[in-house]
């Protein structure tokens, strides 16, 4: 129940915030089409974590990166950033990969604001 409450709490929280011009990042529980649509409608962009709570999307992303990794990303233009922070007795590593090919994603047109920037 706690997880489902997060899905309903995120839109309420977003409505309370002025996110215009911001980049909103949310963990995998917030990886929902309606949440992406709300973020875009409020004038922001988003980075949503993808895990197996969206199995079709997760499998497509996983397959894409496994294929790209097998060729050392030689045929796939990719931008990558990694940040490591140590605080409160733990180390957090955040990784973000940006690719320009969304053709392998299932129904990319259903994700608000999902576009290719070249």
HUNORFEN-V517734 format. One record per backbone hydrogen bond with DSSP energy under -0.5 kcal/mol. NH is the residue of the N-H (numbers start at 1). CO is the residue of the C=O. E is the energy in kcal/mol with one decimal. If there is no record, write none. Layout:
NH & CO & E
NH & CO & E
//
This chain:
5 & 1 & -2.1
6 & 2 & -1.3
7 & 3 & -1.4
8 & 4 & -1.4
9 & 5 & -2.1
10 & 6 & -2.2
11 & 7 & -0.7
12 & 8 & -0.9
13 & 9 & -2.6
14 & 10 & -2.8
15 & 11 & -2.0
16 & 12 & -1.1
16 & 13 & -0.6
17 & 13 & -0.7
17 & 14 & -1.0
19 & 17 & -1.0
21 & 43 & -2.9
22 & 19 & -2.8
24 & 22 & -0.6
24 & 45 & -2.9
25 & 23 & -0.5
26 & 47 & -1.9
30 & 27 & -1.7
31 & 28 & -1.7
32 & 30 & -2.3
36 & 32 & -2.3
37 & 33 & -2.5
38 & 34 & -2.1
39 & 35 & -2.4
40 & 36 & -2.2
41 & 37 & -2.5
42 & 38 & -1.5
43 & 40 & -1.9
44 & 39 & -2.2
45 & 22 & -2.6
47 & 24 & -2.6
49 & 26 & -2.3
51 & 49 & -0.5
54 & 51 & -1.8
58 & 54 & -3.2
59 & 55 & -2.7
60 & 56 & -1.9
61 & 57 & -2.5
62 & 58 & -2.9
63 & 59 & -2.7
64 & 60 & -2.1
65 & 61 & -2.4
66 & 62 & -2.5
67 & 63 & -2.3
68 & 64 & -2.4
69 & 65 & -2.7
70 & 66 & -1.8
71 & 67 & -0.8
71 & 68 & -0.8
72 & 69 & -2.0
73 & 68 & -3.2
74 & 71 & -2.1
76 & 73 & -0.6
77 & 75 & -0.5
79 & 98 & -2.5
81 & 96 & -2.2
83 & 94 & -2.6
85 & 92 & -2.7
87 & 85 & -0.5
87 & 90 & -2.4
90 & 87 & -1.5
92 & 85 & -3.4
92 & 90 & -0.5
94 & 83 & -3.1
94 & 92 & -0.5
96 & 81 & -2.6
98 & 79 & -3.2
99 & 97 & -0.5
100 & 77 & -0.7
102 & 100 & -0.8
105 & 102 & -1.4
107 & 105 & -0.5
108 & 105 & -0.7
110 & 107 & -2.0
111 & 108 & -1.7
112 & 110 & -0.7
114 & 111 & -2.0
115 & 113 & -0.8
117 & 115 & -0.5
118 & 116 & -0.5
//
